[in-house]
Amino acid sequence: MSFNTFGKIFRFTTWGESHGPAIGCVIDGCPPNIPLTEKDIQADMDRRRPGQSKFTTQRKEPDKVIILSGVFEGKTTGTPISIIIYNEDKKSRDYESIKNKFRPGHADYTYLKKYGIRDFRGGGRQSARETASRVAAGAVARVVLKKILGKKFNVIGAVTQLGLMSCDKSNWKDAEIRKNPFFCPDKKSVKLWEDYLLAVRKAGSSCGAIIELRATGVPVGLGAPIYSKLDTDISAALMSINAVKGVNIGSGMNAAFLSGEENSDEIRKKSGKIKFKTNHAGGILGGISSGQDIIASFAVKPTSSILTSRETIDKKGKNTKISVRGRHDPCVGIRAVPIGEAMISCVLLDHLLMHKAQCG
């Protein structure tokens, strides 16, 4: 199985399976002399880990990170950083009854057809469990970015739509995102979302979500105008996350409904500084960062593992039905917030290092 590595200069390779002994990543290209501890990484891991509320899978994984290499006396050495995360709450027996059936919406069918072998225990390598390794890599990227760009740099994500329930983004409060189990930026929407998702879970179903990411303090000039556009690489990074089916940069698809006058982000100089009146472009013009906030959003499909009986086929091609039991998220998009933050952080650091390599 190829293509387990992401990035150009700042690169990481993830490894491991959902029900294997451990998962992890190897990070290559991290600059030396950056203060880094396991605690710096653990904070982001704790935001992604399962079993934190009744609205996520009840699999209890501490997701404790252990740094095996690449750090000496509290600083990065510039050599590969190897990180391991042990799987401690595996229940492979939950999958015994369906191991010969293809779960609709999952990659079971395509994976087996491509490779001729499939780890049915939680999806193996296909599982969203793999994203814990990405969050670890993203945490390292964020530490480096803050060291280089200073405190003005920040990346924050939030769920702005839960199934049919949207929130009022004009009420967006960064502090509110960390106070509720939905990563919702609008305090007024939390109770409505709670009732809605409990009803979805009670029905044995699931729902999708939209996550918005905002990166502040990004300098002008990151990206390239043709084959390595900043928005191209951000889109690829977000699309690589399990269950993601669409990405918008700035106004994205909605730009098609705007007039030229509405969509043009007018530019003015005020008090010696360049100012944009709007940010429909999402902070990226011609594939290069403009110095505005980078705004990206992505859509996560409803969790495919549901209790409701669905039609499918088995490995012998016979028609059958399936109901997926076990521990699953009624909305996998909730835990995608720190994953999205991690991936955009990795892209921004990668492009920052490329920019410095070419432009000094």
Buried (B, 14 or more C-beta within 10 A) or exposed (E): EEEBEBBBBBBBBBBBBBBBEBBBBBBBBBBEEBEBEBEBBBEBBBBBBBBBEEBBBBBEBBBBBEBEEBBEEEBBBBBBBBBBBBBEEBEBEBBEEBBEBBBBBBBBBEBBEEEEEBBBBBBBBBBBBBBBBBBBBBBBBBBBBBBBBEEEBBBBBBBBBBBEBEBEEEEBEEEBBEEBBBBBBBBEBBEBBBEBBEEBBEEBBBBBBBBBBBBBBBBEBBBBEEEBBBBBBBBEBBEBBBBBEBBBBBBBEEBEEEEEEEBEBEEEEEEEEEEBEEBBBBBBBEBBBBBBBBBBBBBBBBBBBBBEEBEBBBEEEEEEEBEBBBBBBBBBBBBBBBBBBBBBBBBBBBBBBBBEEEEE
